[in-house]
Amino acid sequence: MLKENFAESQPSYDLRKRSAQTQYQFTNFVRTSSRTTADLIGGVAEAVAQASQEFSKELTHEGPNGAALTNSLIRGFVKGNVRFLEGIAKTTERIYEDLTYRSEDTSQQSAEPIDYERLARLVADQMRVQQEEK
């Protein structure tokens, strides 16, 4: 009776069906894309902050007729752009390495077949332990 109730209360999943595999792939895709988007936005924000700081360091207002100001604006703009592009390059490289590592890790995991006999034995042992506890 307990086995029947247990079987009725459990959803009928078959991991070999396409829907379960598709659901896992979709969940993995959403998780990866949201993490990658957060990394990208954080990297861009950090690059903008560093570029702004670099630009601010170069500004001076000394000199006749604002000549020094014009030169410092140009110098600050160039150095700020360099810092921004370096930050974007680092962020892009980090995201690329992370995605490459995840795709290699996922392909290795999916390459191993599921041992259904071992899984069935483990479930039966667990059910036996639960039965003995009651």
C-alpha positions in Angstrom: 0.0 0.0 0.0 2.8 2.4 0.9 4.5 1.8 -2.5 1.3 2.5 -4.3 0.7 5.8 -2.4 4.3 6.7 -3.0 4.1 6.0 -6.7 0.8 8.0 -7.0 2.1 11.0 -5.2 5.3 11.3 -7.3 5.2 13.1 -10.7 5.8 10.9 -13.7 9.1 12.1 -15.0 11.1 10.3 -17.5 14.6 11.8 -17.9 15.0 10.2 -21.3 12.1 12.2 -22.7 12.9 15.3 -24.7 10.9 17.6 -22.5 13.0 17.0 -19.5 16.2 17.6 -21.4 14.8 20.7 -23.0 13.7 22.1 -19.7 17.1 21.5 -18.2 18.8 23.2 -21.2 16.4 26.2 -21.0 17.0 26.6 -17.3 20.7 26.4 -17.8 20.5 28.9 -20.6 18.5 31.4 -18.5 20.9 31.0 -15.6 23.9 31.5 -17.8 22.5 34.4 -19.7 21.4 36.3 -16.6 24.8 35.7 -14.9 26.5 36.9 -18.1 24.3 40.0 -18.4 25.0 40.9 -14.8 28.8 40.4 -15.3 28.6 42.6 -18.5 26.7 45.4 -16.8 28.9 45.4 -13.8 32.0 45.4 -16.0 30.7 48.4 -18.1 29.8 50.3 -14.9 33.3 49.7 -13.5 34.9 50.8 -16.8 32.9 54.0 -16.8 33.8 54.7 -13.2 37.5 54.2 -13.9 37.3 56.3 -17.1 35.6 59.1 -15.2 38.3 59.0 -12.5 41.1 59.1 -15.1 39.4 62.0 -16.8 39.0 64.0 -13.6 42.7 63.5 -12.7 43.8 65.2 -15.9 41.7 68.3 -15.6 43.5 71.6 -14.7 42.2 75.1 -15.1 45.5 77.0 -15.0 47.0 79.0 -17.9 46.0 82.1 -19.9 42.8 82.0 -21.9 42.0 78.4 -20.9 44.7 76.9 -23.1 45.8 74.6 -20.3 42.1 73.6 -19.7 41.7 72.7 -23.4 44.8 70.6 -23.4 43.9 68.9 -20.1 40.4 68.2 -21.5 41.8 66.5 -24.6 44.4 64.6 -22.5 41.7 63.6 -20.0 39.4 62.5 -22.7 42.1 60.3 -24.4 43.2 58.8 -21.1 39.6 58.2 -20.0 38.8 56.5 -23.3 41.9 54.3 -22.9 40.9 53.3 -19.4 37.3 52.6 -20.5 38.4 50.4 -23.4 40.8 48.5 -21.2 38.0 47.9 -18.7 35.7 46.7 -21.5 38.4 44.4 -22.8 39.0 42.8 -19.4 35.3 42.3 -18.9 34.8 40.8 -22.3 37.8 38.4 -21.8 36.5 37.4 -18.3 33.0 36.7 -19.7 34.4 34.7 -22.7 36.6 32.6 -20.4 33.6 32.0 -18.0 31.3 31.0 -20.9 34.0 28.7 -22.4 34.6 27.0 -19.1 30.8 26.5 -18.5 30.2 25.1 -22.0 33.1 22.6 -21.6 31.8 21.7 -18.1 28.3 21.2 -19.4 29.4 19.1 -22.4 31.4 16.8 -20.1 28.5 16.4 -17.7 26.0 15.5 -20.5 28.4 13.0 -22.1 28.0 10.5 -19.2 25.0 8.2 -19.5 22.7 7.8 -16.6 23.0 4.4 -14.8 19.3 3.7 -14.3 19.9 0.4 -12.5 22.1 2.0 -9.9 19.6 4.9 -9.5 16.8 2.3 -9.0 18.9 0.5 -6.3 19.6 3.8 -4.5 15.9 4.7 -4.5 14.9 1.3 -3.3 17.4 1.4 -0.5 16.2 4.9 0.5 12.6 3.7 0.5 13.6 0.7 2.6 15.3 2.9 5.2 12.2 5.2 5.3 10.0 2.1 5.7 12.1 0.8 8.6 12.0 4.2 10.4 8.2 4.2 10.4 
